[in-house]
Amino acid sequence: MEKDLYFISKNTKIQGTLTLPDDIAQPPVCLFIGGSFPQTRDGSLDNSKRDWFPVTLPERNLFKDEAKLFQELGYATFRYDKRGCGKSEGNCDTVDLFNLVDDAREAIQWLKQLPEVDNSKIGILGQSEGAVIALMLAAEDLDLAFYIWQGGVFNNLKTILYWQRDNFWKLEQETINNFKNTFPLMYWVYAQVDELCDKIEQGETYLKLGDEAWSKEFYLPLWKQHYDYPPSKYIDKINCPVLLLHGTLDHNTPYTEALLAEEALKKAGNHQVTTHIFQGLDHSFRRLGTPDEDFVTAMQRPLDPEITEVIKQWLTNI
């Protein structure tokens, strides 16, 4: 069963979908938190934001697929349109990191009052930037049942941006050209990364990305906050069970970030940590046709069964 519901965060209505397993009264529940840029509750980029995504991108449906998996395992899930995306109120162009953290925290507090679920068994799953947000919340001692990291980061965002840039320009020229046409936002981030990082560090509010064919005034405070508050500052405070998931062909965040997170968690005394590094999978846990294939093309493939099996086994055993 699925229900379209909403919660209020900072006087803003955030819309989402509650998925419930059949024939289970008050099941445990997992909150899903989406990644960077405008995204919908289903884990897809919001194609209605034409200034961000001038070319219609494939519907990835990562969270929609994972909600079905959790449902089969007897878990409820709640996934929501990010602030200013889908049916949620707000402005996605000027959202900052702490707005997004506040929204996720309010979602947890709302779930704790929801009669359809077991309020004492709330877990949290984050994808990419959502993994960072989920990590920050897991460090707040919100009495979470578990935390699942999918393609997250441990280091400062500047380190990640330069890693992305360096790897991007090593790709085949055909792949680079295809990416420029399908996802110009990220192409121009890589093309202007030195200027971008300088403006972020100087505390500027906007930088114009692009050229005469496509351009956008890009809001910088969100990324400045990522610079100043990397996950490494919070990870030693996480005490709940943790599942770290990463692909070796992730072009957005290196899989070594998960290994660093595992090391830091264990060093801080959390021994309820499980890590899976998937050979041949990308940022969205799709299997790439070639190592250089861009993730936009790979979005059209289904979620790889290897990750669904790992999640299934882990949730069954915690």
VOBA-1610 file (N, C-alpha, C; in pm, whole numbers, padded with zeros to 5 digits, always signed):
BEGIN
Met+00084-00119+00000Met+00000+00000+00000Met+00087+00124+00000Glu+00045+00225-00076Glu+00115+00353-00077Glu+00018+00466-00047Lys+00068+00562+00031Lys-00011+00681+00066Lys+00072+00805+00038Asp+00010+00902-00028Asp+00075+01031-00045Asp+00045+01117+00077Leu+00152+01155+00148Leu+00139+01230+00273Leu+00238+01347+00270Tyr+00229+01434+00368Tyr+00323+01545+00377Tyr+00353+01576+00523Phe+00468+01642+00543Phe+00502+01697+00674Phe+00540+01843+00655Ile+00545+01916+00764Ile+00578+02059+00759Ile+00718+02080+00816Ser+00800+02152+00740Ser+00935+02186+00785Ser+00958+02334+00759Lys+00980+02411+00867Lys+01004+02555+00855Lys+00893+02621+00773Asn+00769+02589+00810Asn+00650+02646+00745Asn+00639+02609+00597Thr+00704+02502+00559Thr+00704+02457+00419Thr+00648+02316+00413Lys+00557+02293+00321Lys+00495+02161+00306Lys+00584+02074+00217Ile+00631+01963+00274Ile+00717+01868+00203Ile+00635+01742+00174Gln+00616+01715+00047Gln+00529+01605+00003Gln+00609+01477-00021Gly+00546+01364+00013Gly+00614+01237-00006Gly+00519+01120-00016Thr+00577+01001-00017Thr+00501+00877-00029Thr+00541+00781+00081Leu+00442+00736+00155Leu+00461+00631+00256Leu+00424+00497+00193Thr+00518+00404+00192Thr+00493+00269+00141Thr+00486+00174+00259Leu+00379+00097+00267Leu+00356+00006+00379Leu+00352-00138+00330Pro+00413-00231+00404Pro+00403-00373+00367Pro+00263-00426+00397Asp+00226-00528+00326Asp+00094-00586+00346Asp+00089-00669+00474Asp-00022-00661+00543Asp-00054-00751+00655Asp+00044-00741+00772Ile+00110-00626+00787Ile+00197-00605+00903Ile+00154-00476+00972Ala+00111-00490+01096Ala+00070-00372+01172Ala+00192-00303+01230Gln+00202-00173+01210Gln+00311-00091+01263Gln+00449-00152+01237Pro+00488-00161+01110Pro+00620-00213+01076Pro+00730-00112+01107Pro+00856-00157+01115Pro+00967-00061+01121Pro+00968+00021+00992Val+01031+00138+00997Val+01024+00229+00883Val+01162+00286+00853Cys+01187+00312+00725Cys+01312+00374+00682Cys+01281+00501+00604Leu+01349+00609+00640Leu+01338+00736+00569Leu+01444+00741+00461Phe+01403+00773+00338Phe+01495+00787+00225Phe+01525+00935+00203Ile+01654+00969+00183Ile+01695+01108+00160Ile+01773+01115+00030Gly+01726+01198-00063Gly+01783+01206-00196Gly+01911+01287-00204Gly+01975+01278-00320Gly+02105+01338-00341Gly+02102+01480-00395Ser+02211+01521-00456Ser+02231+01660-00499Ser+02135+01701-00610Phe+02116+01832-00619Phe+02038+01896-00724Phe+01888+01861-00708Pro+01801+01920-00788Pro+01658+01893-00774Pro+01626+01746-00797Gln+01563+01683-00698Gln+01528+01542-00709Gln+01389+01517-00654Thr+01323+01418-00711Thr+01190+01379-00667Thr+01199+01267-00565Arg+01084+01238-00507Arg+01074+01133-00405Arg+01118+00996-00456Asp+01107+00974-00589Asp+01137+00843-00643Asp+01286+00820-00667Gly+01367+00923-00637Gly+01511+00910-00659Gly+01551+00941-00801Ser+01472+01028-00867Ser+01502+01072-01003Ser+01529+01222-01002Leu+01611+01269-01097Leu+01629+01413-01113Leu+01499+01474-01165Asp+01468+01593-01118Asp+01339+01657-01147Asp+01346+01727-01283Asn+01296+01659-01386Asn+01304+01711-01522Asn+01220+01836-01544Ser+01131+01868-01451Ser+01052+01990-01467Ser+01138+02115-01448Lys+01255+02100-01388Lys+01346+02213-01367Lys+01434+02230-01491Arg+01376+02291-01594Arg+01443+02297-01723Arg+01570+02382-01721Asp+01577+02478-01629Asp+01700+02557-01622Asp+01816+02475-01566Trp+01784+02371-01489Trp+01887+02280-01440Trp+01916+02170-01544Phe+01810+02114-01599Phe+01821+01997-01686Phe+01749+02026-01818Pro+01816+02092-01913Pro+01751+02130-02039Pro+01713+02011-02126Val+01781+01900-02108Val+01749+01777-02180Val+01683+01680-02082Thr+01570+01623-02121Thr+01500+01529-02033Thr+01589+01409-02003Leu+01609+01384-01873Leu+01697+01276-01829Leu+01615+01151-01797Pro+01674+01034-01805Pro+01601+00911-01772Pro+01552+00913-01627Glu+01438+00854-01603Glu+01387+00841-01466Glu+01459+00724-01399Arg+01544+00758-01307Arg+01625+00655-01241Arg+01541+00569-01147Asn+01450+00632-01072Asn+01357+00561-00982Asn+01429+00474-00879Leu+01546+00521-00834Leu+01623+00443-00736Leu+01543+00418-00610Phe+01481+00522-00554Phe+01407+00506-00428Phe+01276+00432-00449Lys+01215+00451-00563Lys+01090+00377-00591Lys+01117+00227-00593Asp+01228+00189-00655Asp+01265+00047-00659Asp+01303-00004-00521Glu+01378+00077-00445Glu+01420+00031-00313Glu+01303+00025-00216Ala+01205+00112-00235Ala+01085+00106-00149Ala+01014-00028-00166Lys+01011-00079-00289Lys+00949-00210-00314Lys+01028-00321-00244Leu+01159-00310-00248Leu+01243-00409-00180Leu+01217-00408-00030Phe+01216-00290+00032Phe+01191-00280+00175Phe+01052-00331+00209Gln+00956-00302+00123Gln+00818-00349+00145Gln+00813-00501+00150Glu+00885-00567+00060Glu+00890-00713+00057Glu+00953-00770+00184Leu+01039-00691+00248Leu+01108-00735+00369Leu+01033-00700+00496Gly+00913-00641+00481Gly+00833-00608+00598Gly+00861-00471+00657Tyr+00926-00382+00579Tyr+00957-00247+00623Tyr+00868-00146+00552Ala+00825-00046+00625Ala+00766+00072+00563Ala+00879+00166+00522Thr+00851+00252+00425Thr+00947+00355+00385Thr+00873+00486+00361Phe+00944+00595+00381Phe+00892+00726+00343Phe+00997+00796+00259Arg+00960+00835+00140Arg+01047+00908+00049Arg+00977+01038+00011Tyr+01054+01146-00007Tyr+00989+01275-00028Tyr+01057+01356-00138Asp+00978+01442-00201Asp+01033+01538-00297Asp+01115+01640-00219Lys+01238+01664-00263Lys+01320+01763-00196Lys+01252+01900-00199Arg+01291+01982-00107Arg+01237+02118-00098Arg+01243+02188-00235Gly+01127+02236-00281Gly+01120+02305-00409Gly+01116+02214-00529Cys+01105+02083-00508Cys+01103+01986-00617Cys+00972+01908-00616Gly+00937+01850-00730Gly+00814+01772-00736Gly+00696+01853-00688Lys+00626+01799-00588Lys+00509+01867-00531Lys+00541+01940-00401Ser+00667+01941-00359Ser+00704+02008-00235Ser+00717+02158-00256Glu+00680+02232-00153Glu+00694+02376-00158Glu+00841+02415-00136Gly+00871+02543-00161Gly+01006+02594-00139Gly+01077+02626-00269Asn+01201+02672-00255Asn+01281+02714-00370Asn+01408+02630-00375Cys+01418+02542-00473Cys+01536+02456-00482Cys+01659+02531-00529Asp+01641+02650-00585Asp+01755+02726-00636Asp+01838+02788-00525Thr+01777+02814-00412Thr+01849+02882-00303Thr+01846+02801-00173Val+01825+02671-00183Val+01828+02587-00063Val+01972+02573-00016Asp+01993+02559+00114Asp+02127+02534+00163Asp+02131+02401+00239Leu+02250+02360+00279Leu+02268+02229+00342Leu+02184+02216+00467Phe+02179+02321+00549Phe+02108+02309+00675Phe+01957+02313+00658Asn+01907+02375+00548Asn+01766+02360+00512Asn+01734+02212+00490Leu+01822+02145+00414Leu+01800+02005+00380Leu+01810+01915+00504Val+01903+01945+00592Val+01915+01870+00717Val+01791+01892+00803Asp+01744+02016+00811Asp+01622+02045+00888Asp+01504+01967+00834Asp+01490+01962+00700Asp+01378+01889+00640Asp+01383+01742+00678Ala+01500+01682+00669Ala+01512+01540+00703Ala+01486+01515+00851Arg+01535+01606+00937Arg+01511+01592+01080Arg+01362+01602+01111Glu+01294+01695+01047Glu+01149+01709+01067Glu+01076+01585+01018Ala+01125+01525+00911Ala+01064+01401+00862Ala+01074+01290+00967Ile+01190+01281+01034Ile+01206+01181+01139Ile+01110+01208+01255Gln+01102+01333+01298Gln+01011+01368+01408Gln+00866+01339+01370Trp+00833+01365+01245Trp+00697+01336+01195Trp+00670+01186+01196Leu+00768+01106+01152Leu+00751+00960+01152Leu+00733+00908+01294Lys+00795+00974+01392Lys+00782+00929+01530Lys+00640+00948+01584Gln+00560+01027+01514Gln+00421+01049+01555Gln+00321+00976+01465Leu+00371+00908+01363Leu+00283+00847+01263Leu+00228+00714+01315Pro+00096+00699+01322Pro+00038+00577+01382Pro+00058+00451+01299Glu+00086+00466+01168Glu+00096+00348+01082Glu+00226+00270+01099Val+00327+00327+01169Val+00458+00261+01176Val+00502+00245+01320Asp+00604+00161+01338Asp+00666+00141+01469Asp+00761+00258+01495Asn+00719+00351+01577Asn+00796+00473+01599Asn+00929+00450+01671Ser+00947+00331+01729Ser+01071+00301+01800Ser+01175+00237+01709Lys+01138+00212+01582Lys+01230+00146+01489Lys+01234+00224+01358Ile+01304+00338+01363Ile+01315+00425+01246Ile+01460+00424+01199Gly+01481+00385+01075Gly+01613+00388+01013Gly+01619+00497+00909Ile+01738+00520+00856Ile+01757+00629+00761Ile+01852+00583+00652Leu+01817+00612+00526Leu+01899+00576+00410Leu+01922+00701+00328Gly+02048+00729+00294Gly+02080+00846+00213Gly+02160+00808+00092Gln+02129+00872-00020Gln+02201+00851-00145Gln+02282+00975-00179Ser+02414+00960-00199Ser+02501+01069-00240Ser+02499+01183-00137Glu+02457+01303-00175Glu+02445+01411-00077Glu+02349+01371+00035Gly+02247+01292+00001Gly+02154+01243+00102Gly+02222+01156+00206Ala+02330+01086+00165Ala+02407+01006+00261Ala+02479+01096+00360Val+02521+01215+00314Val+02584+01312+00404Val+02481+01366+00504Ile+02364+01403+00453Ile+02258+01453+00540Ile+02217+01347+00641Ala+02200+01225+00595Ala+02163+01115+00685Ala+02271+01091+00790Leu+02398+01103+00750Leu+02509+01086+00844Leu+02506+01194+00952Met+02481+01317+00912Met+02474+01426+01009Met+02362+01403+01110Leu+02251+01348+01064Leu+02139+01320+01154Leu+02168+01199+01243Ala+02231+01098+01186Ala+02266+00980+01266Ala+02360+01017+01380Ala+02438+01124+01360Ala+02531+01170+01464Ala+02462+01250+01573Glu+02333+01283+01554Glu+02262+01366+01652Glu+02197+01285+01764Asp+02218+01156+01765Asp+02160+01071+01869Asp+02007+01082+01869Leu+01949+01060+01751Leu+01803+01064+01736Leu+01740+00928+01760Asp+01817+00837+01819Asp+01768+00702+01850Asp+01727+00629+01724Leu+01811+00636+01621Leu+01783+00569+01495Leu+01818+00421+01504Ala+01739+00339+01434Ala+01761+00195+01435Ala+01879+00155+01347Phe+01904+00231+01241Phe+02016+00201+01151Phe+02038+00318+01057Tyr+02155+00316+00991Tyr+02191+00416+00891Tyr+02252+00344+00772Ile+02199+00373+00650Ile+02252+00315+00527Ile+02308+00427+00440Trp+02435+00413+00407Trp+02508+00507+00319Trp+02511+00447+00180Gln+02469+00523+00079Gln+02479+00481-00060Gln+02557+00588-00139Gly+02679+00557-00174Gly+02759+00648-00255Gly+02787+00780-00188Gly+02813+00780-00059Gly+02837+00904+00015Gly+02981+00950+00009Val+03012+01053+00090Val+03149+01104+00097Val+03191+01116+00243Phe+03320+01115+00264Phe+03380+01133+00396Phe+03460+01263+00401Asn+03525+01295+00291Asn+03615+01410+00286Asn+03540+01540+00255Asn+03616+01649+00259Asn+03567+01780+00221Asn+03524+01780+00074Leu+03417+01855+00041Leu+03363+01859-00095Leu+03467+01904-00197Lys+03556+01996-00159Lys+03657+02042-00253Lys+03742+01926-00304Thr+03779+01837-00213Thr+03856+01718-00252Thr+03779+01635-00354Ile+03650+01619-00331Ile+03566+01538-00420Ile+03552+01605-00556Leu+03533+01737-00559Leu+03516+01809-00686Leu+03640+01793-00774Tyr+03757+01805-00714Tyr+03878+01792-00795Tyr+03900+01647-00838Trp+03863+01553-00756Trp+03869+01411-00796Trp+03775+01387-00914Gln+03652+01440-00906Gln+03557+01426-01016Gln+03613+01489-01144Arg+03664+01612-01130Arg+03717+01684-01246Arg+03829+01606-01314Asp+03924+01559-01234Asp+04041+01490-01290Asp+04000+01362-01362Asn+03905+01290-01306Asn+03860+01166-01368Asn+03773+01192-01490Phe+03696+01301-01487Phe+03608+01332-01599Phe+03687+01356-01727Trp+03794+01435-01718Trp+03869+01469-01838Trp+03954+01353-01889Lys+03959+01243-01816Lys+04028+01124-01864Lys+03936+01034-01948Leu+03806+01066-01950Leu+03711+00984-02023Leu+03730+00998-02174Glu+03672+00905-02250Glu+03674+00916-02395Glu+03603+01044-02438Gln+03652+01106-02546Gln+03594+01233-02591Gln+03447+01220-02624Glu+03407+01108-02678Glu+03265+01086-02710Glu+03180+01089-02584Thr+03231+01030-02477Thr+03159+01030-02349Thr+03149+01172-02295Ile+03258+01248-02303Ile+03257+01386-02256Ile+03156+01469-02333Asn+03155+01455-02465Asn+03062+01532-02548Asn+02918+01495-02518Asn+02892+01368-02498Asn+02757+01322-02467Asn+02711+01380-02333Phe+02802+01382-02237Phe+02769+01435-02105Phe+02742+01584-02111Lys+02820+01656-02192Lys+02799+01800-02208Lys+02659+01830-02260Asn+02612+01745-02352Asn+02480+01765-02411Asn+02367+01724-02318Thr+02387+01617-02242Thr+02277+01565-02158Thr+02273+01626-02019Phe+02390+01665-01965Phe+02396+01716-01828Phe+02495+01833-01824Pro+02461+01944-01892Pro+02557+02055-01902Pro+02596+02114-01768Leu+02508+02106-01669Leu+02540+02160-01537Leu+02671+02102-01485Met+02681+01969-01483Met+02801+01908-01427Met+02921+01924-01520Tyr+02898+01927-01651Tyr+03009+01953-01744Tyr+03075+02086-01710Trp+02992+02188-01687Trp+03049+02321-01662Trp+03104+02334-01520Val+03054+02256-01427Val+03120+02250-01296Val+03263+02203-01314Tyr+03284+02099-01394Tyr+03418+02047-01415Tyr+03503+02144-01496Ala+03443+02210-01595Ala+03518+02303-01679Ala+03559+02428-01602Gln+03479+02468-01502Gln+03505+02592-01429Gln+03541+02566-01283Val+03592+02446-01251Val+03607+02407-01112Val+03702+02499-01034Asp+03809+02548-01098Asp+03901+02636-01026Asp+03831+02766-00986Glu+03760+02826-01081Glu+03686+02948-01051Glu+03577+02921-00949Leu+03509+02807-00964Leu+03402+02770-00871Leu+03455+02760-00729Cys+03564+02688-00711Cys+03620+02669-00576Cys+03669+02801-00518Asp+03727+02887-00600Asp+03771+03018-00552Asp+03652+03099-00502Lys+03543+03100-00578Lys+03425+03177-00540Lys+03363+03123-00412Ile+03360+02991-00399Ile+03306+02929-00277Ile+03388+02972-00156Glu+03519+02962-00167Glu+03606+02997-00054Glu+03602+03145-00021Gln+03573+03228-00120Gln+03561+03372-00096Gln+03425+03410-00037Gly+03334+03314-00027Gly+03203+03342+00030Gly+03108+03409-00067Glu+03133+03398-00198Glu+03043+03455-00298Glu+02910+03380-00297Thr+02805+03445-00343Thr+02672+03385-00342Thr+02640+03312-00472Tyr+02683+03366-00586Tyr+02651+03307-00716Tyr+02775+03301-00805Leu+02772+03203-00896Leu+02867+03196-01007Leu+02790+03155-01131Lys+02813+03225-01241Lys+02749+03188-01366Lys+02826+03073-01429Leu+02759+02960-01441Leu+02816+02843-01508Leu+02767+02839-01652Gly+02852+02792-01746Gly+02806+02768-01881Gly+02860+02863-01985Asp+02793+02861-02102Asp+02831+02945-02215Asp+02704+02997-02282Glu+02714+03038-02408Glu+02596+03093-02476Glu+02490+02988-02505Ala+02529+02861-02510Ala+02432+02755-02538Ala+02350+02717-02415Trp+02413+02721-02297Trp+02344+02690-02171Trp+02417+02761-02059Ser+02343+02821-01969Ser+02406+02884-01853Ser+02309+02888-01736Lys+02364+02900-01617Lys+02283+02909-01496Lys+02361+02985-01389Glu+02289+03073-01319Glu+02345+03138-01202Glu+02339+03037-01087Phe+02453+02983-01048Phe+02458+02873-00953Phe+02479+02926-00812Tyr+02395+02882-00720Tyr+02394+02927-00580Tyr+02503+02853-00502Leu+02594+02928-00440Leu+02714+02869-00381Leu+02709+02839-00231Pro+02622+02905-00150Pro+02628+02880-00006Pro+02610+02734+00034Leu+02529+02659-00039Leu+02512+02515-00010Leu+02647+02445-00013Trp+02725+02470-00117Trp+02854+02402-00130Trp+02956+02456-00031Lys+02944+02584+00005Lys+03032+02640+00109Lys+03010+02566+00242Gln+02885+02536+00273Gln+02855+02462+00396Gln+02912+02320+00389His+02907+02259+00271His+02970+02128+00255His+03122+02138+00277Tyr+03182+02247+00231Tyr+03324+02270+00255Tyr+03354+02274+00405Asp+03272+02351+00476Asp+03298+02381+00617Asp+03256+02270+00712Tyr+03163+02184+00669Tyr+03109+02080+00757Tyr+03116+01944+00688Pro+03236+01891+00663Pro+03248+01760+00598Pro+03200+01648+00691Pro+03158+01537+00635Pro+03112+01424+00716Pro+03215+01376+00818Ser+03341+01393+00788Ser+03445+01349+00881Ser+03434+01414+01018Lys+03365+01529+01025Lys+03346+01597+01153Lys+03242+01529+01241Tyr+03156+01449+01181Tyr+03040+01396+01252Tyr+03046+01245+01274Ile+03125+01177+01196Ile+03110+01032+01187Ile+03143+00959+01317Asp+03227+01018+01401Asp+03264+00949+01525Asp+03152+00948+01629Lys+03042+01018+01600Lys+02930+01024+01693Lys+02818+00925+01657Ile+02837+00845+01554Ile+02732+00752+01509Ile+02747+00620+01583Asn+02642+00580+01653Asn+02647+00458+01735Asn+02555+00347+01685Cys+02465+00377+01591Cys+02370+00276+01544Cys+02437+00184+01440Pro+02373+00072+01404Pro+02427-00012+01298Pro+02435+00065+01166Val+02545+00042+01092Val+02571+00116+00969Val+02599+00018+00855Leu+02537+00045+00740Leu+02566-00030+00618Leu+02621+00068+00514Leu+02745+00045+00471Leu+02812+00131+00373Leu+02812+00061+00237Leu+02751+00126+00137Leu+02738+00067+00003Leu+02801+00162-00099His+02888+00108-00186His+02955+00192-00284His+02994+00107-00404Gly+02995+00167-00523Gly+03037+00099-00644Gly+03178+00138-00684Thr+03253+00044-00741Thr+03391+00074-00782Thr+03395+00167-00902Leu+03287+00172-00982Leu+03283+00259-01099Leu+03195+00381-01075Asp+03186+00422-00950Asp+03115+00544-00915Asp+03198+00663-00963His+03145+00741-01060His+03217+00857-01113His+03187+00984-01034Asn+03097+00975-00937Asn+03060+01091-00856Asn+03135+01098-00725Thr+03150+00985-00660Thr+03224+00979-00534Thr+03309+00852-00532Pro+03436+00860-00497Pro+03521+00741-00501Pro+03483+00641-00391Tyr+03491+00514-00424Tyr+03453+00410-00328Tyr+03544+00410-00205Thr+03663+00470-00218Thr+03753+00479-00103Thr+03694+00563+00010Glu+03595+00649-00022Glu+03528+00726+00082Glu+03457+00634+00180Ala+03396+00527+00130Ala+03330+00431+00218Ala+03431+00360+00307Leu+03548+00330+00254Leu+03651+00264+00334Leu+03702+00357+00444Leu+03716+00486+00413Leu+03756+00583+00515Leu+03649+00596+00623Ala+03523+00596+00581Ala+03413+00604+00678Ala+03413+00481+00769Glu+03434+00364+00710Glu+03438+00241+00790Glu+03550+00248+00893Glu+03666+00291+00851Glu+03781+00301+00941Glu+03752+00398+01056Ala+03692+00514+01024Ala+03664+00614+01127Ala+03557+00566+01224Leu+03455+00499+01173Leu+03349+00446+01260Leu+03406+00345+01359Lys+03486+00254+01310Lys+03542+00150+01396Lys+03642+00208+01496Lys+03719+00305+01450Lys+03814+00371+01540Lys+03741+00441+01654Ala+03620+00493+01625Ala+03541+00562+01728Ala+03466+00465+01818Gly+03475+00335+01789Gly+03413+00236+01877Gly+03284+00176+01825Asn+03242+00211+01703Asn+03122+00149+01646Asn+03164+00025+01569His+03130-00090+01622His+03167-00217+01558His+03048-00283+01488Gln+02939-00206+01474Gln+02822-00255+01401Gln+02825-00197+01259Val+02936-00217+01191Val+02958-00157+01059Val+02978-00267+00956Thr+02901-00261+00848Thr+02915-00355+00737Thr+02940-00275+00610Thr+03041-00314+00533Thr+03077-00242+00411Thr+03074-00337+00292His+03010-00291+00183His+03010-00367+00057His+03053-00274-00056Ile+03162-00310-00123Ile+03209-00238-00240Ile+03177-00326-00362Phe+03094-00274-00452Phe+03043-00354-00563Phe+03127-00332-00689Gln+03188-00438-00738Gln+03266-00430-00861Gln+03173-00400-00980Gly+03211-00298-01058Gly+03139-00271-01183Gly+03012-00190-01171Leu+02977-00145-01048Leu+02855-00066-01032Leu+02888+00082-01018Asp+02794+00166-01062Asp+02817+00311-01062Asp+02749+00377-00943His+02733+00509-00950His+02678+00588-00840His+02534+00551-00807Ser+02459+00508-00908Ser+02319+00469-00888Ser+02303+00318-00878Phe+02416+00247-00864Phe+02418+00102-00850Phe+02360+00033-00972Arg+02396+00090-01088Arg+02374+00027-01217Arg+02506-00033-01265Arg+02497-00141-01341Arg+02618-00203-01394Arg+02654-00135-01526Leu+02775-00077-01533Leu+02815-00004-01652Leu+02852-00099-01764Gly+02822-00056-01888Gly+02862-00134-02004Gly+03011-00130-02025Thr+03072-00012-02001Thr+03217+00006-02005Thr+03255+00095-01887Pro+03379+00088-01841Pro+03419+00172-01726Pro+03400+00321-01750Asp+03405+00366-01877Asp+03393+00508-01908Asp+03249+00554-01929Glu+03155+00465-01926Glu+03016+00503-01955Glu+02966+00605-01852Asp+02895+00709-01900Asp+02848+00811-01807Asp+02723+00763-01735Phe+02700+00819-01615Phe+02592+00769-01531Phe+02454+00805-01585Val+02443+00909-01670Val+02314+00942-01729Val+02266+00829-01819Thr+02356+00776-01901Thr+02323+00661-01986Thr+02288+00540-01900Ala+02366+00517-01794Ala+02347+00400-01710Ala+02216+00405-01630Met+02160+00524-01609Met+02034+00536-01536Met+01922+00453-01599Gln+01933+00427-01729Gln+01827+00355-01799Gln+01826+00206-01766Arg+01931+00159-01700Arg+01937+00019-01662Arg+01870-00002-01526Pro+01830-00125-01494Pro+01767-00151-01364Pro+01870-00152-01250Leu+01821-00136-01129Leu+01903-00151-01010Leu+01964-00290-01010Asp+02094-00298-00986Asp+02161-00427-00996Asp+02116-00521-00884Pro+02087-00646-00916Pro+02039-00740-00813Pro+02140-00767-00702Glu+02267-00741-00727Glu+02368-00765-00624Glu+02346-00675-00503Ile+02310-00549-00527Ile+02288-00459-00413Ile+02158-00493-00342Thr+02055-00533-00416Thr+01929-00568-00349Thr+01947-00688-00257Glu+02031-00781-00298Glu+02056-00900-00215Glu+02131-00863-00088Val+02227-00771-00100Val+02304-00728+00018Val+02213-00656+00117Ile+02129-00565+00069Ile+02037-00494+00158Ile+01942-00592+00224Lys+01894-00687+00148Lys+01799-00786+00201Lys+01864-00865+00316Gln+01984-00914+00294Gln+02051-00994+00397Gln+02082-00909+00521Trp+02125-00786+00500Trp+02162-00701+00614Trp+02039-00667+00698Leu+01931-00626+00635Leu+01811-00591+00710Leu+01753-00712+00783Thr+01768-00829+00724Thr+01719-00951+00788Thr+01796-00985+00915Asn+01924-00943+00918Asn+02011-00985+01028Asn+02031-00881+01137Ile+01992-00756+01115Ile+02016-00656+01221Ile+01908-00665+01329
//
